[in-house]
């Protein structure tokens, strides 16, 4: 499971991404000696979507799609693709016409 961005009341929009291995979570439910922890994702590409909140996410194959949201207090019309195999971002052509 991946969790990206969000809004911190003190900092505003954030751009972090975290991953949780759900298989390890299931195993930990059966055996509480198995540790479960979130892993911070390090982006390998120079470009990224930056800090956003209130965006929508979807999955298509090995790509996570991020659409819209807020950059600070400004409405964001960008569509980004995140490659789950290479941990890299790519700005895409808009999928939705606002």
C-alpha positions as CSV (number, residue, x, y, z in Angstrom):
1,X,0.0,0.0,0.0
2,X,1.3,3.5,-0.9
3,X,0.3,6.7,0.8
4,X,1.3,10.0,-0.8
5,X,1.1,13.6,0.2
6,X,-1.5,15.2,2.4
7,X,-1.8,18.2,4.6
8,X,-0.2,19.0,7.9
9,X,-1.9,21.7,9.9
10,X,1.4,23.4,10.6
11,X,3.3,22.8,7.4
12,X,0.6,22.8,4.8
13,X,0.8,20.4,1.8
14,X,3.4,17.7,2.0
15,X,5.1,15.6,-0.7
16,X,6.3,12.5,1.1
17,X,5.4,9.0,0.0
18,X,5.3,5.9,2.2
19,X,4.9,2.2,1.4
20,X,3.6,-0.6,3.7
21,X,4.0,-4.2,2.7
22,X,0.5,-5.7,3.3
23,X,1.8,-9.3,3.3
24,X,4.0,-8.5,6.3
25,X,1.0,-6.9,8.0
26,X,-1.0,-10.1,7.5
27,X,1.9,-12.2,8.8
28,X,2.2,-9.9,11.8
29,X,-1.5,-10.4,12.6
30,X,-0.7,-14.1,12.9
31,X,2.6,-13.7,14.7
32,X,3.1,-10.5,16.7
33,X,6.9,-11.1,16.8
34,X,7.0,-10.0,13.1
35,X,7.8,-6.3,12.9
36,X,5.7,-4.1,10.5
37,X,6.9,-0.7,9.5
38,X,6.3,1.9,6.9
39,X,9.1,2.5,4.4
40,X,9.8,6.1,3.1
41,X,10.0,6.2,-0.7
42,X,13.0,8.0,-2.2
43,X,12.3,9.4,-5.6
44,X,14.9,8.6,-8.2
45,X,13.9,11.2,-10.7
46,X,14.9,14.9,-10.6
47,X,11.3,15.9,-11.2
48,X,8.4,15.3,-8.8
49,X,4.9,16.5,-8.3
50,X,6.0,18.5,-5.2
51,X,3.9,19.0,-2.1
52,X,0.2,18.4,-2.8
53,X,-2.9,17.5,-0.9
54,X,-6.5,16.6,-1.7
55,X,-5.4,14.8,-4.9
56,X,-6.8,11.6,-6.3
57,X,-4.8,8.4,-6.9
58,X,-5.3,5.3,-9.0
59,X,-3.3,2.4,-10.1
60,X,-2.7,1.1,-13.7
61,X,-0.3,-1.8,-13.9
62,X,3.1,-0.6,-12.4
63,X,2.1,3.1,-12.5
64,X,0.3,5.1,-9.8
65,X,-1.6,8.0,-11.2
66,X,-2.0,11.3,-9.2
67,X,-4.6,13.8,-10.5
68,X,-5.3,17.3,-9.3
69,X,-5.4,18.4,-5.7
70,X,-3.9,21.5,-4.1
71,X,-0.4,22.9,-4.2
72,X,-0.5,25.0,-1.1
73,X,-3.8,26.9,-1.6
74,X,-3.7,26.8,-5.4
75,X,-5.7,24.3,-7.4
76,X,-3.5,21.8,-9.3
77,X,-4.5,20.6,-12.7
78,X,-1.5,18.4,-13.3
79,X,-1.5,14.6,-13.8
80,X,1.6,12.7,-12.7
81,X,2.6,9.1,-13.1
82,X,4.7,7.3,-10.6
83,X,6.6,4.2,-11.8
84,X,6.4,1.8,-8.8
85,X,9.4,-0.2,-10.2
86,X,11.8,2.7,-10.7
87,X,10.4,5.1,-8.1
88,X,10.4,7.9,-10.7
89,X,7.8,10.6,-11.6
90,X,6.7,11.7,-15.0
91,X,4.4,14.6,-15.8
92,X,1.6,13.3,-18.0
93,X,-0.8,15.0,-20.4
94,X,-4.1,15.8,-18.5
95,X,-6.5,13.0,-18.3
96,X,-9.4,15.1,-17.1
97,X,-10.3,18.4,-18.8
98,X,-11.3,21.0,-16.0
